[in-house]
Amino acid sequence: MNVIFYVITAVLAFFSRKVFLDNLGTEFLGLSSTLGDILNLMNITELGIGTAVGVTLYKPLFNDEREKISDIISVYGFLYSRIGILIGSVSFIFSCFFPLMFKDINIPLWLVYFMFFSMVYGALLSYFVNYKQIILSASQNNYVIMYRYNIITAVKTVLQMMSSLLPFCYIWWICLEIVAGTVNSIILHFSVKKRYPWLNTSIKSGRAKFKDYKDLWVRTKQVFAFKLSHLIFNGSINIFISIFSSLSMVAIYGNYNMLMSKITAFFDGLFIGMGASIGNLIAEGNKEKLLKVFFELMSLRYFVAGLCSITLYFAVPKLILVWLGEEYIMPQLVLILMSIHIFILQARLTVTNFKDAYGLFQDVWAPIAEVFISMSLSLILGKYFGLPGILFAFTIADLLIKICWQPYYLFKNGFQMSIIKEYLPVFLKYVVILCITICGVLYVEGGISSLVNSTSMIGAFMYSFIIGCLILFLLTIFFMCFDKNFRFLMIHVRDYWKNK
């Protein structure tokens, strides 16, 4: 059911993007992205609490310790309420500088304030109302609210498209965002109450219990640094683009980013609850089984990462051309760097999930180094090379920390095994498989382009489908032939469906 709703919302997102660009303009959408990223950077104070609480909940959920679960979530609510107050205060102070920041845009300043504080309202709902959702994610029950959320998103998008044709379309667009956020919070509250009637939480109780969970605060401070690097990449790139280019370029980059993120989000949805499952597996204490599961999941992640990144590299320009027009096509180098980024984001997740489930957050220098590398290189390369320079800076930081350091740290302190003996041969094998796959696709892509007219909507989708099937076929053949971990995983999948 969630897959069906995802497809519907994804199709709506592509269609609505075109409608919004035509009726609202690139500057308005660029402003929306920039303000959203500014608010995300303010949300820096939250980073780490959700992950730390999730890790802390794994064992009580496994042992069904209901009172302890209620206490932990109450503490979570108390911390979130304090962060909400801080976010609200900082947002008000920061908004005082909007006349200087947005003095050269053609959008009225009052509309900038209206949009920004509507976003602040949505963020504060998360801090004061939606914090109980942590129990759904920690217990692998996020699916309970996902289909309701998708319905609301679809309805909101349709109404926003309709309202973009009306007078005062900007105001309607923002108001619908506010209404959708409010309805989502109400539904989440009643969903948690229905599924966990025994859950007894309050911010007041969390304040009283906070002193009993000092270790939670220590872990939160450690997780903070790791989440910071992720926030900076996703939250600051549009700000850098607006500094070194324009708000219109932010919107054009956003077209590519939205198209890629919608595709990868589909695969991410298949892995919902993975962190909680790994946490439960660690709680069992079977190290041999844990290592076996790690390599099977790693094979699947690299398979998915290769499928997503290579397919998107070939398909995205064709889809952008027929979707929005030639004026929205970005340079080839930007596409290559974005594809590499998509690959890294997908491939590193197995290591990240196991590292988080183990509670290995002590290497706080690593994300600090990642932030320093990405920010300093972005300031230098962005000035001289624009968007490609910014993307290259973050790619270098990602490769050094996420691909090189984090696996080493996990194997040394989590599995307590040699990374050179256990991990490196598997990693290099996957890199070779992916390189061979790329060469194979490049060899036949010209023939596909000559057979399929990709200048029409149907032709572009047909081209993308054929390319995707070709990549899927090649990756399946290579992984099945040369990787035992992938073969074991496919056996488990076959047995699961056979016994279902």
C-alpha positions in Angstrom: 0.0 0.0 0.0 2.8 2.4 0.9 4.5 1.7 -2.5 1.3 2.6 -4.3 0.9 5.9 -2.4 4.6 6.6 -3.0 4.2 6.2 -6.7 1.1 8.5 -6.7 2.9 11.2 -4.6 6.0 10.9 -6.8 4.1 11.4 -10.0 2.2 14.4 -8.4 5.6 15.8 -7.3 7.0 15.8 -10.9 3.8 17.2 -12.4 3.3 19.8 -9.7 6.9 21.0 -10.0 6.2 22.0 -13.6 3.0 23.7 -12.6 4.7 25.6 -9.8 7.6 26.7 -11.9 5.2 28.0 -14.6 2.7 29.7 -12.2 4.8 30.6 -9.1 8.2 31.2 -10.7 11.7 30.0 -10.0 12.4 32.9 -7.6 9.5 31.9 -5.3 10.5 28.2 -5.3 14.1 29.2 -4.8 13.1 31.3 -1.8 11.1 28.4 -0.4 14.2 26.1 -0.6 16.5 28.7 0.9 14.2 29.6 3.8 13.8 25.8 4.4 17.5 25.3 4.5 18.0 28.3 6.9 15.4 26.7 9.3 17.2 23.3 9.0 20.4 25.0 10.1 18.6 26.4 13.1 17.4 22.9 13.9 21.0 22.0 14.5 20.2 21.9 18.3 18.0 18.9 17.8 20.6 16.8 16.1 21.5 13.7 18.0 18.5 13.5 20.4 16.3 11.4 18.1 19.1 8.9 17.3 20.3 8.7 20.9 16.7 8.1 22.2 16.1 5.5 19.4 19.3 3.6 20.4 18.3 3.8 24.1 14.8 2.4 23.3 15.9 -0.7 21.5 16.6 -2.8 24.6 13.5 -1.7 26.6 11.3 -2.4 23.5 12.9 -5.8 23.1 12.2 -6.6 26.8 8.8 -4.9 26.8 9.7 -2.6 29.7 6.7 -0.3 29.3 7.3 2.0 32.2 10.9 2.6 31.2 9.8 3.3 27.6 7.3 5.9 28.8 10.0 7.5 30.9 12.5 7.7 28.0 9.9 9.2 25.7 8.9 11.7 28.4 12.6 12.8 28.7 12.7 13.0 24.9 9.6 15.3 25.0 11.2 17.5 27.7 14.4 17.9 25.7 12.4 18.6 22.5 10.3 21.3 24.2 13.4 23.1 25.3 14.7 23.0 21.8 11.4 24.2 20.4 11.6 27.3 22.6 15.2 27.9 21.4 14.3 27.5 17.8 11.3 29.9 18.1 13.5 32.5 19.7 16.4 32.2 17.3 14.0 32.2 14.3 12.5 35.5 15.5 16.0 37.1 15.9 17.3 35.8 12.6 14.2 37.1 10.7 15.3 40.6 11.7 18.1 40.3 9.1 15.7 39.4 6.2 15.5 43.0 4.9 19.3 42.8 4.3 19.4 39.2 3.0 16.5 39.5 0.5 16.8 43.2 -0.5 17.4 42.3 -4.2 14.5 39.9 -4.8 11.2 40.8 -6.5 9.0 39.2 -3.8 7.4 41.4 -1.1 9.2 41.2 2.3 5.9 40.5 4.1 5.5 37.3 2.0 9.1 36.2 2.9 8.1 36.6 6.6 4.8 34.7 6.1 6.5 31.8 4.4 9.3 31.6 7.0 7.2 31.7 10.0 4.8 29.1 8.5 7.9 26.8 8.3 8.8 27.7 11.9 5.2 26.7 12.9 5.7 23.3 11.2 9.0 22.8 13.0 7.6 23.7 16.4 4.8 21.1 15.9 7.6 18.4 15.7 9.1 19.6 19.0 5.9 20.0 21.0 3.5 17.5 19.5 5.1 15.0 17.2 7.9 13.8 19.5 6.0 10.5 20.3 6.7 9.3 16.8 10.0 8.1 18.0 8.4 5.0 19.4 7.0 4.1 16.0 10.4 4.3 14.3 12.2 2.5 17.2 9.7 -0.4 17.1 9.6 -0.6 13.3 6.0 0.6 13.1 6.5 3.8 11.0 4.3 2.2 8.4 1.3 2.9 10.7 1.3 6.6 9.7 3.1 6.6 6.4 0.0 5.9 4.2 -2.0 8.6 6.0 0.9 11.0 5.5 1.0 10.2 1.8 -2.7 10.8 1.4 -2.4 14.2 3.1 0.6 15.1 0.9 -1.2 14.1 -2.3 -4.3 16.1 -1.4 -2.2 19.1 -0.4 -0.2 19.0 -3.7 -3.4 18.8 -5.8 -4.9 21.8 -3.9 -1.7 23.8 -4.2 -1.7 23.2 -8.0 -5.3 24.4 -8.2 -4.6 27.4 -6.0 -1.6 28.4 -8.1 -4.1 29.5 -10.8 -6.0 31.7 -8.4 -5.4 35.3 -7.2 -3.1 35.5 -4.2 -1.7 32.1 -5.2 1.4 32.6 -3.0 -0.8 33.0 0.1 -2.9 29.9 -0.7 0.3 27.8 -1.3 1.7 28.7 2.1 -1.6 28.3 4.0 -2.0 24.8 2.6 1.4 23.9 3.9 0.3 25.1 7.4 -3.0 23.1 7.2 -1.2 19.9 6.0 1.3 20.1 8.9 -1.5 20.6 11.4 -3.5 17.6 10.1 -0.5 15.4 10.1 0.2 16.2 13.7 -3.3 15.4 14.8 -3.3 12.1 12.9 0.1 11.1 14.4 -1.1 11.9 17.9 -4.2 9.6 17.6 -2.3 6.8 15.8 0.3 6.6 18.6 -2.5 6.7 21.3 -4.4 3.9 19.5 -1.4 1.6 19.0 0.2 2.2 22.4 -2.6 2.9 24.9 -0.3 2.1 27.8 2.1 4.9 26.8 2.0 7.5 29.5 4.2 10.5 28.7 4.4 14.2 29.6 6.9 17.0 29.4 6.5 17.6 33.1 7.3 14.0 33.9 10.3 14.1 31.5 11.8 17.1 33.4 11.6 15.1 36.6 13.1 12.0 35.1 15.8 13.7 33.2 18.3 13.4 36.0 18.0 9.6 35.8 19.0 9.5 32.2 22.2 11.5 32.1 23.8 8.9 29.8 21.2 9.8 27.2 22.5 13.4 27.2 26.1 12.2 26.9 25.2 10.0 23.9 23.2 12.9 22.5 26.2 15.2 22.5 28.2 12.5 20.7 25.5 11.9 18.1 25.2 15.7 17.5 28.5 15.9 15.7 27.6 13.1 13.3 24.2 14.5 12.4 25.7 17.9 11.9 27.7 16.9 8.8 24.6 15.4 7.2 22.6 18.6 8.0 25.3 20.8 6.6 25.4 19.0 3.2 21.7 19.0 2.8 21.0 22.3 4.5 23.8 24.6 3.2 24.2 23.6 -0.4 21.3 25.8 -1.5 22.6 28.6 0.6 26.0 28.4 -1.2 24.3 28.3 -4.6 22.3 31.4 -3.7 25.5 33.2 -2.6 27.6 32.2 -5.6 24.8 32.2 -8.1 21.1 33.1 -7.7 17.8 32.0 -6.2 16.8 30.9 -9.7 19.8 28.5 -9.9 18.7 27.1 -6.5 15.3 26.2 -8.1 17.0 24.7 -11.2 19.3 22.6 -9.0 16.2 21.7 -7.0 14.6 20.2 -10.1 17.5 17.7 -10.4 17.6 17.1 -6.7 13.9 16.4 -6.4 13.9 14.0 -9.3 16.8 12.1 -7.8 15.6 12.2 -4.3 12.1 10.8 -5.3 13.7 7.8 -6.9 16.1 7.1 -4.1 13.3 7.7 -1.5 11.5 4.7 -3.0 14.3 2.4 -2.2 14.9 4.0 1.2 11.3 3.2 2.0 12.1 -0.5 1.5 14.7 -0.2 4.3 12.4 1.5 6.8 12.9 0.0 10.3 16.4 -1.4 9.3 18.1 0.5 12.2 15.7 -0.9 14.7 16.1 -4.4 13.4 19.9 -4.2 13.6 19.5 -2.9 17.2 17.4 -5.9 18.1 20.0 -8.2 16.5 22.8 -6.6 18.5 20.7 -7.0 21.6 20.6 -10.8 20.9 24.4 -10.9 21.1 25.0 -13.4 18.2 28.2 -11.9 16.6 28.5 -14.5 13.8 25.0 -13.9 12.7 25.4 -10.2 13.0 28.5 -10.1 10.7 26.7 -12.3 8.2 23.7 -10.0 8.1 26.0 -7.0 7.7 27.6 -8.3 4.5 24.3 -9.4 3.1 22.8 -5.9 3.7 26.0 -4.3 2.4 25.7 -6.3 -0.9 22.1 -5.1 -1.2 23.0 -1.5 -0.5 25.7 -1.4 -3.1 23.4 -3.1 -5.6 20.7 -0.5 -5.0 23.3 2.3 -5.0 24.7 1.2 -8.3 21.2 0.8 -9.8 20.0 4.3 -8.6 23.1 6.3 -9.4 23.9 4.8 -12.9 20.3 4.9 -14.0 19.8 8.5 -12.8 23.0 9.6 -14.6 21.6 8.4 -18.0 17.9 9.1 -17.4 17.7 12.4 -15.6 18.8 14.7 -18.5 16.2 13.0 -20.8 13.4 13.4 -18.2 14.3 17.0 -17.4 14.3 17.9 -21.1 10.7 16.7 -21.7 9.5 17.6 -18.2 10.7 21.2 -17.9 12.6 22.2 -21.1 16.1 22.7 -22.4 16.7 25.8 -20.3 16.6 23.7 -17.1 19.4 21.3 -18.2 22.5 21.5 -16.1 26.1 20.8 -17.1 27.3 17.2 -17.4 29.8 17.6 -14.6 27.0 18.6 -12.2 25.1 15.4 -13.1 28.2 13.3 -12.6 28.9 14.7 -9.2 25.2 14.4 -8.1 25.2 10.8 -9.2 28.3 10.1 -7.2 26.7 11.8 -4.2 23.6 9.6 -4.6 25.8 6.5 -4.7 27.6 7.5 -1.6 24.4 8.2 0.3 23.0 4.8 -0.5 26.2 2.7 -0.2 27.3 4.0 3.2 24.0 3.3 4.9 24.7 -0.3 6.1 27.8 0.9 7.9 25.9 3.9 9.3 23.0 1.7 10.5 25.3 -0.8 12.3 27.5 2.0 13.7 24.5 3.7 15.2 23.0 0.5 16.5 26.2 -0.3 18.3 26.2 3.2 19.8 29.6 4.1 18.4 29.5 7.8 18.6 32.9 8.5 20.2 34.8 9.6 17.1 33.4 13.1 17.2 36.4 14.5 15.4 35.3 12.7 12.1 32.2 14.8 11.4 34.0 17.9 12.6 36.7 17.2 10.0 34.0 16.5 7.4 32.3 19.8 8.1 35.7 21.7 7.9 36.7 20.0 4.6 33.3 20.5 2.9 32.8 24.1 4.1 36.3 25.4 3.4 36.5 23.7 0.0 33.0 25.0 -0.9 34.0 28.6 -0.2 37.1 28.3 -2.4 35.8 26.1 -5.2 32.3 27.7 -5.2 33.8 31.1 -5.9 35.8 29.9 -8.9 33.7 27.0 -10.3 30.2 27.7 -9.0 27.9 24.7 -8.4 30.3 22.0 -9.7 32.9 23.3 -7.2 30.5 23.1 -4.3 29.4 19.6 -5.2 33.0 18.5 -5.6 33.9 19.8 -2.2 31.1 17.8 -0.4 31.9 14.7 -2.5 35.6 14.8 -1.3 34.4 15.1 2.3 31.9 12.3 1.9 34.5 9.9 0.4 37.1 10.6 3.1 34.7 10.2 6.1 31.8 8.1 5.1 33.5 5.7 2.7 36.9 5.4 4.3 36.8 6.3 8.0 33.4 5.0 9.2 33.9 1.4 8.0 37.3 1.3 9.7 35.8 2.6 12.9 32.9 0.1 12.9 35.1 -2.9 12.3 37.7 -1.9 14.9 35.3 -1.0 17.7 32.0 -2.8 16.7 32.8 -6.1 15.1 36.4 -6.0 16.5 37.8 -7.5 13.3 40.3 -6.5 10.7 38.9 -4.2 8.0 41.7 -5.1 5.6 40.9 -8.8 5.9 37.1 -8.7 6.1 35.8 -5.5 4.6 38.3 -4.2 2.0 38.2 -7.2 -0.4 34.4 -7.0 -0.5 34.4 -3.3 -1.0 36.9 -3.4 -3.9 35.0 -6.3 -5.5 31.8 -4.1 -5.6 33.7 -1.2 -7.0 35.0 -3.4 -9.9 31.5 -4.8 -10.5 30.1 -1.2 -10.7 32.9 0.0 -13.1 32.3 -3.0 -15.4 28.6 -2.3 -15.3 29.1 1.4 -16.3 31.4 0.3 -19.2 28.8 -2.1 -20.4 26.0 0.5 -20.3 28.2 3.1 -22.1 28.9 0.5 -24.8 25.2 -0.1 -25.7 23.7 3.3 -24.7 24.3 4.8 -28.1 22.3 2.1 -29.7 19.4 2.6 -27.3 19.4 6.3 -28.0 19.3 5.7 -31.8 16.3 3.3 -31.4 14.3 5.3 -28.9 13.2 8.9 -29.6 13.6 10.4 -26.1 12.4 13.9 -27.1 8.8 13.0 -26.2 7.5 12.2 -22.7 6.7 8.6 -23.7 10.1 8.3 -25.4 12.0 9.6 -22.4 10.2 7.2 -20.0 10.8 4.4 -22.5 14.5 5.2 -22.7 14.8 5.4 -18.9 12.9 2.1 -18.5 15.2 0.3 -21.0 18.4 1.8 -19.4 17.1 0.9 -15.9 16.3 -2.7 -17.0 19.7 -3.1 -18.7 21.5 -1.9 -15.5 19.4 -4.1 -13.3 20.2 -7.1 -15.6 23.9 -6.5 -15.6 24.1 -5.8 -11.8 22.1 -8.9 -11.1 24.3 -11.1 -13.3 27.6 -9.7 -11.8 26.5 -9.8 -8.2 25.0 -13.3 -8.5 28.1 -14.6 -10.2 30.8 -13.0 -8.1 29.3 -12.3 -4.6 28.3 -15.0 -2.2 26.7 -12.5 0.2 24.2 -11.4 -2.5 23.5 -15.0 -3.4 22.7 -15.8 0.3 20.5 -12.8 0.5 18.5 -13.8 -2.6 18.1 -17.3 -1.0 16.6 -15.7 2.1 14.3 -13.5 0.0 13.1 -16.6 -2.0 12.5 -18.6 1.1 10.6 -15.6 2.7 8.2 -15.3 -0.3 7.8 -19.1 -0.5 6.7 -19.3 3.1 4.6 -16.2 3.1 
